[in-house]
Amino acid sequence: MTIDLQTVPVGSRPVPPVPVPPERELSTLRFIATMRTNGIGCWPASAYEVPLRRRRLLGKVRLTVSDPEAVRRVLVENTGNYARTAISIRVLRPMLGDGLLISEGSAWRHQRRALSPAFTPRAVETLVPHILSATDEALAALEGPAAAGPVDLFAALQHLALEIAGRTMFSVGMARHGERLRGYLAAYSERLGRPHLTDALVPLRFATPLDRARARFRRDWVAFLDTVIADRAEARSGRPRDLLDHLRAARDPETGDGFTAEALRDQVATMILAGHETTALTLLWACTLLALDPDAQEAVAAEADEAEKPFTRAVIDETLRLYPPAYIIARSALGPDVLAGQPVARGDSVTISPWLLHRHRRLWRDPDAFDPGRFLPGAEPVPRFAYMPFGAGPRICIGAAFALTEATLALSRLVGHFRIARADERPVLPAAVVTTQPDHAPAFRLTVR
């Protein structure tokens, strides 16, 4: 069964459940506690209707910006005035080192220039066989559990995304290192990756007890990555080109400089962490949405054997609107500015939330509904700087094209192979800490088509 979902009235589209926002501003203590468990619960209902919110928290002015022109100002026009916050550096650096995601200034420009050739459409095309082979093996492995009863699809998708990351990065599967890698990622996200009150209050130049624990983690993490990279060098023999090949060959076109061994390791960590996490979450949320919408699911299945997959891509785009993996972008103002008509002072905290932007009442029609038709060819243009699942401006995610290709192909294969339905009626709610995770691993029923 297929259906032209672009002609379906928006009011008839399913609305996935979300936590009810508080009616009023949270107290400081409740705000801090909520940020550690589910950051999207910090914003009151009014935040989805106003262009800018201002409040004082822990002695600092905090601005939440939901005006597209103000977003452009922060991320494009005046980027030099807005730096990463101490919290984001503390949380991310132990995992990513000085890789592209958190580097600044000339170091960031060098990395961006050197890495860009690795993510051109032609380079991404060389990685497609790795995506397809890993996906097909994952589908075959799911057939047995699917026949036996409910499936923990999130765990399977996390395994798939990590397998794709391993193959596209190293041309090898993750049979040897996958379990340890998953262990490192889980251990960090469960405790060390959660922002703590001391991350905001203690100046970055002073180490907190949590910082020292993160440093111990980093020593083990770095040693592990060095082992994986060394093993890949030994295993390399006539395999297809991969991201590590591209990174080793990368040169800054202005200086001719490549990456040192340490810098190469930080880029590998960035690609593995950012790539697999984004893909697993996007696929999980897409499956959750398609389970709510059988017509949309059948439209995806109808494209499975087609070279072009516009509707499947639209489902991915709409999934990223409703559940952006990176739900918040935080910056600290280095000097005065004006955003949405409001003054910004040096030291003010400026937050841009894709979660808020993508569900803002003034920017989107029926913003809480699942409507892939928004992103089909011929649809009304998406508001500029109101949709930014991969960020915006010069620091937009360099791997966005790869991530979209990966998610589209994997979802198409999955839905083309299985019909997907929920195994229970418990709602799946987003719980955002560093990324927009589900509040529990939902059970699914998979039926081979």
C-alpha positions in Angstrom: 0.0 0.0 0.0 1.3 3.4 -0.9 -0.2 6.9 -0.3 0.7 10.4 -1.3 1.3 11.8 2.2 1.9 15.3 0.9 -1.9 15.5 0.3 -2.9 14.2 3.8 -4.3 17.0 6.0 -1.8 18.0 8.6 -4.4 17.7 11.4 -4.7 14.0 10.7 -1.0 13.3 11.2 0.1 11.4 14.4 1.4 13.4 17.3 4.1 11.5 19.2 4.1 11.9 23.0 6.5 14.3 24.8 6.9 15.4 28.4 4.5 18.2 29.3 6.5 21.4 29.8 6.2 23.2 33.1 3.7 26.1 33.2 6.2 28.4 35.1 10.0 28.9 35.2 11.7 26.3 37.3 13.5 27.3 40.5 17.3 27.2 40.3 17.6 23.9 42.2 14.9 22.2 40.1 16.5 23.6 36.9 19.9 22.1 37.8 18.4 18.8 38.8 16.3 18.6 35.6 19.3 19.4 33.4 21.0 16.3 34.7 18.1 14.1 33.8 16.1 15.7 31.0 17.1 19.1 29.7 14.0 19.6 27.6 12.0 19.7 30.8 13.7 23.0 31.8 11.8 25.1 29.4 8.3 26.3 30.3 5.4 26.3 27.8 6.0 29.9 26.9 9.5 29.1 25.6 7.8 27.6 22.5 6.2 30.9 21.7 8.7 33.7 22.3 11.8 34.7 20.3 14.1 35.1 23.3 14.0 34.2 27.0 16.2 35.8 29.6 16.7 34.6 33.2 19.5 34.8 35.8 20.9 31.5 37.0 23.8 31.0 39.4 24.7 34.6 39.1 24.8 34.6 35.3 22.4 35.9 32.7 21.1 33.0 30.5 19.6 33.8 27.1 17.6 31.2 25.2 17.4 32.3 21.6 14.6 31.0 19.3 14.6 33.8 16.7 16.1 32.6 13.4 17.8 35.9 12.7 19.3 35.9 16.1 20.5 32.3 15.5 22.1 33.5 12.3 23.8 36.3 14.3 25.4 33.8 16.8 26.3 31.0 14.5 27.1 32.8 11.2 27.5 36.6 11.4 29.3 37.1 14.7 30.8 33.7 15.5 34.0 35.3 16.9 32.0 36.7 19.8 30.6 33.4 21.0 32.8 30.7 22.5 32.1 27.2 23.8 31.2 27.1 27.4 33.3 25.5 30.2 30.6 22.9 30.7 30.7 21.7 27.1 34.5 21.6 27.1 34.6 19.7 30.4 32.1 17.1 29.2 33.4 16.6 25.7 37.2 16.9 25.8 37.9 13.7 27.7 36.2 11.7 24.9 37.1 13.9 21.9 40.4 15.5 22.9 41.1 18.5 20.7 39.2 17.2 17.7 37.1 19.1 15.2 33.9 19.3 17.4 35.5 21.3 20.3 38.6 23.0 18.8 38.5 26.7 18.3 40.2 29.4 16.2 43.1 28.6 13.9 43.2 24.9 15.2 39.6 24.5 14.1 40.2 26.2 10.8 43.1 23.9 10.0 41.1 20.8 10.9 38.1 21.8 9.0 40.1 22.6 5.8 42.0 19.3 6.1 38.9 17.2 6.7 36.6 18.6 4.1 37.8 16.4 1.2 36.9 13.3 3.3 33.2 14.2 3.3 32.6 15.2 -0.3 29.8 13.4 -2.1 32.4 11.3 -3.9 34.2 10.3 -0.7 30.9 9.5 1.0 30.0 7.3 -2.0 33.0 5.1 -1.3 31.6 4.3 2.1 28.2 3.2 1.0 29.2 -0.5 0.6 30.2 -0.6 4.2 26.8 0.8 5.2 24.9 -1.7 3.2 26.9 -4.8 4.2 26.6 -4.0 7.9 22.9 -3.3 7.6 22.1 -6.5 5.7 24.0 -8.6 8.2 22.1 -6.8 11.1 18.8 -7.6 9.4 19.7 -11.3 9.0 20.7 -11.4 12.7 17.3 -9.9 13.7 15.2 -12.5 12.0 15.6 -15.1 14.7 14.8 -12.8 17.7 11.9 -11.2 15.7 10.3 -14.7 15.3 10.7 -15.4 19.0 8.9 -12.3 20.3 9.4 -8.6 21.2 12.8 -7.2 20.1 15.0 -4.6 21.8 15.4 -2.7 18.6 17.4 0.2 20.2 20.1 -2.2 21.2 20.2 -3.7 17.7 20.4 -0.3 16.1 23.2 0.8 18.5 25.1 -2.3 17.5 24.4 -1.6 13.8 25.5 2.0 14.0 28.7 1.1 15.8 29.4 -1.6 13.2 28.9 0.9 10.4 31.2 3.3 12.2 33.8 0.6 12.6 33.6 -0.4 9.0 33.5 3.0 7.5 36.4 4.2 9.7 38.6 1.1 9.6 37.2 -1.2 6.8 36.8 -3.9 9.4 34.0 -5.1 11.6 33.9 -4.5 15.3 34.0 -8.2 16.3 37.2 -7.8 18.3 36.8 -4.3 19.7 33.1 -3.6 19.6 32.2 -4.8 23.1 35.0 -2.7 24.7 34.1 0.3 22.6 30.4 0.1 23.7 31.6 -0.3 27.3 33.6 2.9 27.2 30.8 4.8 25.6 28.2 3.6 28.0 30.4 4.1 31.1 31.2 7.7 30.1 27.6 8.7 29.2 26.1 7.2 32.4 28.1 9.4 34.8 31.1 11.4 33.5 29.2 12.7 30.5 26.4 14.3 32.5 26.9 18.0 33.4 27.4 18.6 37.1 26.9 21.8 39.1 30.7 22.0 39.6 31.1 22.1 35.9 29.4 25.4 35.8 30.7 27.0 39.0 34.4 26.0 39.1 36.6 27.9 36.6 38.0 25.7 33.8 41.6 26.2 35.0 40.8 24.3 38.2 40.2 20.6 38.2 37.2 19.2 40.1 36.9 15.7 41.4 34.8 14.9 38.4 37.5 16.3 36.1 40.1 14.0 37.7 37.8 11.0 37.1 37.4 12.1 33.5 41.2 12.4 33.1 41.6 8.8 34.4 39.0 7.7 31.8 40.8 9.5 29.1 44.1 7.7 29.7 42.3 4.3 29.2 40.3 5.6 26.3 43.3 6.9 24.4 45.2 3.7 24.9 42.2 1.7 23.6 41.9 3.9 20.5 45.6 3.6 19.8 45.3 -0.2 19.9 42.3 -0.1 17.5 44.1 2.1 15.0 47.2 -0.1 15.2 45.2 -3.2 14.6 43.5 -1.6 11.6 47.0 -0.8 10.1 47.9 -4.5 10.4 44.6 -5.7 9.0 44.7 -3.4 5.9 45.1 -5.5 2.8 43.3 -4.7 -0.4 40.1 -3.6 1.4 38.0 -0.7 0.1 39.0 2.8 1.1 37.7 4.1 4.4 37.6 7.2 6.5 40.9 6.5 8.2 42.5 6.5 4.7 40.9 9.8 4.0 42.1 11.2 7.4 45.6 10.0 6.9 45.7 11.6 3.5 44.1 14.8 4.6 46.2 18.0 4.2 45.4 21.6 4.9 45.2 23.1 1.4 46.7 26.4 2.7 49.6 25.0 4.7 50.0 21.4 3.4 50.0 20.1 7.0 48.4 16.8 7.8 47.4 15.3 11.2 49.9 14.2 13.9 49.2 10.7 15.4 47.6 12.4 18.4 45.4 14.7 16.2 44.4 11.7 14.0 43.3 9.8 17.1 41.1 12.7 18.2 39.5 12.9 14.8 38.8 9.1 15.0 37.2 9.5 18.4 35.0 12.4 17.1 33.8 10.5 14.1 33.0 7.3 16.1 31.2 9.1 18.9 29.3 11.7 16.9 28.6 9.3 14.0 27.3 6.2 15.7 25.3 8.1 18.4 23.5 10.3 15.9 22.6 7.3 13.6 21.4 5.0 16.3 19.1 7.6 17.8 17.7 8.8 14.4 16.9 5.2 13.4 15.3 4.5 16.7 13.1 7.6 16.7 12.2 7.0 13.0 11.1 3.4 13.8 9.0 4.7 16.7 7.3 7.3 14.5 6.7 4.8 11.7 5.1 2.4 14.2 2.6 5.2 14.9 2.0 5.7 11.2 1.4 2.6 9.1 0.7 4.5 5.9 4.1 6.3 6.2 5.8 3.0 6.9 4.3 1.5 3.8 5.5 4.5 1.7 9.0 3.9 3.0 8.8 0.2 2.2 7.6 1.0 -1.4 10.9 2.8 -2.0 13.1 0.1 -0.7 14.2 -1.2 -4.1 14.3 2.2 -5.8 17.5 4.1 -6.4 15.9 7.4 -5.3 14.2 7.5 -1.9 12.7 10.9 -1.5 10.0 9.8 1.0 12.5 7.8 3.1 14.8 10.8 3.2 11.8 13.0 4.2 11.0 10.7 7.1 14.6 11.0 8.3 14.5 14.8 8.0 11.2 15.0 9.9 12.6 12.6 12.5 15.5 15.0 13.0 13.1 17.9 13.4 11.1 16.2 16.1 14.1 14.5 17.8 17.3 16.4 17.0 20.2 14.3 18.5 22.0 17.4 19.7 19.2 19.2 21.5 21.2 22.2 22.7 24.0 24.5 21.6 25.6 26.6 24.3 27.9 29.6 23.9 29.4 32.2 26.1 29.5 35.8 24.9 33.0 37.3 24.7 31.7 40.8 24.3 28.5 42.9 23.9 25.9 42.2 21.2 22.2 42.5 20.5 20.0 39.5 19.8 16.3 39.7 18.9 16.4 43.3 20.1 17.8 42.4 23.5 21.2 43.4 24.8 23.9 40.8 25.4 26.7 41.5 27.8 30.2 39.9 28.1 29.9 36.6 30.0 26.2 36.0 29.3 25.3 32.5 28.5 23.6 32.1 25.1 21.7 28.9 24.4 20.2 27.9 21.0 18.1 24.7 21.2 17.2 22.8 18.1 14.5 21.1 20.2 12.8 24.5 20.8 13.4 25.8 17.3 12.0 22.7 15.7 8.8 22.8 17.7 8.3 26.6 18.0 4.7 27.7 17.6 5.6 30.8 15.5 7.9 28.9 13.1 6.1 25.7 12.3 2.6 24.7 11.3 1.3 22.0 13.7 4.8 21.6 15.1 4.3 18.6 17.3 2.8 16.4 14.5 4.8 13.8 12.5 4.5 15.1 8.9 7.2 13.9 6.4 5.4 15.9 3.7 7.1 19.0 5.1 10.4 17.8 3.5 9.1 16.3 0.2 10.0 18.0 -3.1 7.6 20.8 -3.8 6.7 21.4 -0.2 6.8 24.9 1.4 10.4 25.8 2.1 11.6 25.0 5.6 12.3 28.2 7.5 16.0 29.1 7.3 17.8 28.9 10.7 14.6 27.3 12.2 15.7 23.8 11.2 19.3 22.8 12.2 19.7 19.2 13.3 23.4 19.4 12.4 24.0 23.0 13.6 24.5 25.9 11.2 27.1 28.3 9.8 30.8 27.5 9.4 30.6 25.0 12.3 27.8 22.9 10.8 28.5 19.2 11.2 31.0 18.2 8.6 29.6 14.7 8.5 26.0 15.7 7.9 25.8 14.4 4.3 27.3 11.0 5.4 24.9 10.8 8.4 21.9 11.5 6.2 23.0 8.9 3.6 23.7 6.3 6.3 20.3 6.8 8.0 18.3 6.9 4.8 19.9 3.7 3.5 19.6 1.8 6.8 16.0 2.8 7.4 15.0 1.9 3.8 16.6 -1.6 4.2 15.1 -2.1 7.6 11.5 -1.2 6.7 11.8 -2.9 3.4 12.6 -6.1 5.3 10.4 -5.9 8.3 7.0 -4.5 9.2 7.5 -2.6 12.5 5.0 -2.3 15.3 5.3 -1.5 19.0 5.0 -4.5 21.3 3.4 -2.5 24.2 1.5 0.7 24.7 4.0 2.4 27.0 4.8 5.8 25.4 8.4 6.5 24.5 9.4 9.9 25.8 12.6 11.9 24.9 15.1 12.3 27.7 17.8 14.8 26.7 21.1 15.0 28.6 23.9 15.3 26.1 21.8 13.8 23.3 18.0 13.2 22.8 17.7 9.6 24.1 14.5 7.6 24.7 13.5 7.3 28.3 13.5 3.5 28.0 14.3 0.9 25.4 10.9 0.3 23.8 9.9 -3.2 22.7 9.0 -3.8 19.0 7.5 -6.6 17.0 9.2 -7.2 13.7 7.5 -9.2 10.9 9.4 -10.3 7.8 7.7 -8.9 4.7 
